[in-house]
Amino acid sequence: MARIVLNTWGSHGDVDPALALARGLRARGHAPVLAAPAFYRDVAAAAGIASHAVGPEFDPTDTALVRRIMDRRRGSEVLLRELLLPAVEGAFAELDAAADGADLLVSHPATFAAPVVAESRRLRWASTVLAPLSFWSAHDVPVLPPAPWLKQLEALGPWVGRAIIGASRLATRGWTAPLDRLRARLGLPRGAHPFFEGQHAPALVLALFSRVLGAPQPDWPAHVVVTGQLLYDAAHGTALSPALEAFLDAGPPPVVFTLGTSAVLASGDFFPESLAAARRAGLRAVLMVGRERLAEFASANADDAIAIAAAPHSQLFPRAAAVVQQCGIGTLGQGLRAGRPMLAVPFAHDQPDNAYRVTRLGVARTVHPWRYRAARVATALRALLDDPGYAARAAQVAAQVRTEDGVATACDAIEALLRGEEPPAARAGGAP
């Protein structure tokens, strides 16, 4: 039995995969510990997982903060420069305490103290990425929210991707000064750039997404295992409410409108426009508006629409005609598995890149938030539902996604690492 500390940070889309992995490890006889903000203590306990509070503290229901973080142009900068990196000293102290007696530390792209703890303790370390964007591949250039048009230059060759990534590295290296000071205090060298190669463990990188979203590239780091999605949504309920069940049974499959657990706090006119769009297109609607706005939309409940706070995506999405969503990786993974056409409305961070990938797959169309108006959305929904190619392709992709067992694959790789073996299905970096 190994004591394995899983360090994560962010919204439920970040924490739920760690809980899925922790549950898988526990089922194999290990002792996993979730190292995450104290906000998730009860969530971990409900999943049967021990936890240790590791900051910075973050309340994902803090509307003002989440709106700043979800800003398309500056959201990532706010997240990194104002919230995560200034708190890295405290996060290091808390995670270092959590790592006492650990056999392995598993990190998340936003847990910048984790590589430092692993290095200072000489502790085995595995890293994770939740979305393809985190690999920053010159061969599969990510869509960057402040400048999405740069993706179009990819056709000129990998040299363009390398230039884009190089410029991004230079522009952000000064942001990491708090981390540099921590490493210097501990007598460690400055280290690799933590937003780029510095986030990846040398022995094992777990890519917690489906291969349909991103195939291995020649410049990915060594020892990557693409596991498939790790899905866990019991924190959002274990059953659909009687009112929602009754609505679903009363008519044809509806369109589900959701912005996950973060963008929902920056929803603006999304839900009023969504309701108007559904009615304009002659479609029924489920509006997942969040607890904060549920009373505001009580009047929307009718034969053709229902407003709810939340519901487990794994149970609701398969009963939808289509899913309109923000393309956070957790929501996206449930959408792909459900096999329903999607309308992508990406806000910030990895969401525009994820939206590009599902549109490229042929299972989605995209309407950007600043263009999200009822007439345009109604037209996009009719295009999705009137063209049988979208439904057929969504079913085809879902069949592939369902063959992937993300939890088992990740657990196999971790156990191989603990035994000192090459992880199964690992792909070395460099040319294929």
ZICOR-V741671 format. One record per helix or strand of 3 or more residues. SS is the DSSP state (h for helix, s for strand). FROM is the first residue (numbers start at 0). TO is the last residue. If there is no record, write none. Layout:
[[SS,FROM,TO] [SS,FROM,TO]]
This chain:
[[s,2,6] [h,11,26] [s,30,35] [h,37,45] [s,49,52] [h,62,68] [h,74,97] [s,103,106] [h,111,120] [s,124,128] [h,131,134] [h,144,155] [h,157,184] [h,196,198] [s,204,206] [s,223,225] [h,233,235] [h,241,248] [s,254,257] [h,262,265] [h,269,279] [s,284,287] [h,290,292] [h,294,299] [s,304,307] [h,312,318] [s,321,324] [h,328,337] [s,340,343] [h,350,360] [s,363,365] [h,368,370] [h,373,385] [h,387,401] [h,405,417]]
